[in-house]
Amino acid sequence: MKNRVLRDYAAKTDGQLGDTALHVATSLTGNANFTAPPIPPATLTTQATDFNASVANAQNGTPADTLAKNTKRNALTASLDLLASYVELTANNDPAKIISSGFTLNSAQRTPAVPDKTSILSVNNVASGKLGLDLQVAANAWAYVVEYTALPNGVVKTATFTNPHDVTLIGLTPGTMYSLRVQVMGSGNQTTEWSDAVQHMAT
């Protein structure tokens, strides 16, 4: 999975944006991982310092002061965008190198959300040889895997569905009792434990 910079600085407050830029400038200064940044660290430091001064001026200043502050904010954000792209390209997917730049690693891309378990809410005989299941909706689910076994010693079979409210098992033997249980599949090949088993007879 591609490691990327968390580009949340554009949404930061003025004070946070200035601090972020200064931190990146300090981290890139003399950094052997990034020897040719498109915005030199000294230039970024100057931009951030000027921006912080404009923020102070705009607090009790004129509309012109506010306009000047916003103009410098946009320029500082653009510089960070350029540097973020450079860092991603130069780091070659190495998360340690990205972190060394002073930027934050977009960890949300590296950690798939863990799916919740599900349970079987109801089982219905929708037609001969068919059982319809209604499953509890599970957070972060990509698919629901239903395991069904003809009792007492039938072959274990599975079927996969994406809609927990549209699950129909087909090809069942009428008059046979089946044991049913379900597990949830999430992103990154994650699976949950199996739900409690339920027994129901096909008609």
Secondary structure, DSSP 8 states (H G I E B T S, - for coil): ----B---GGGS-HHHHHHHHHHHHHHHTT-TT-SS-SS-HHHHHHHHHHHHHHHHHHHTS-HHHHHHHHHHHHHHHHHHHHHHHHHHHHHTT-HHHHHHTT--B-GGGTS--------EEEEEEEETTEEEEEE---TT-SEEEEEEEETTT--EEEEEES-TT-EEE-S--TT-EEEEEEEEE-GGG-B------EEEE--
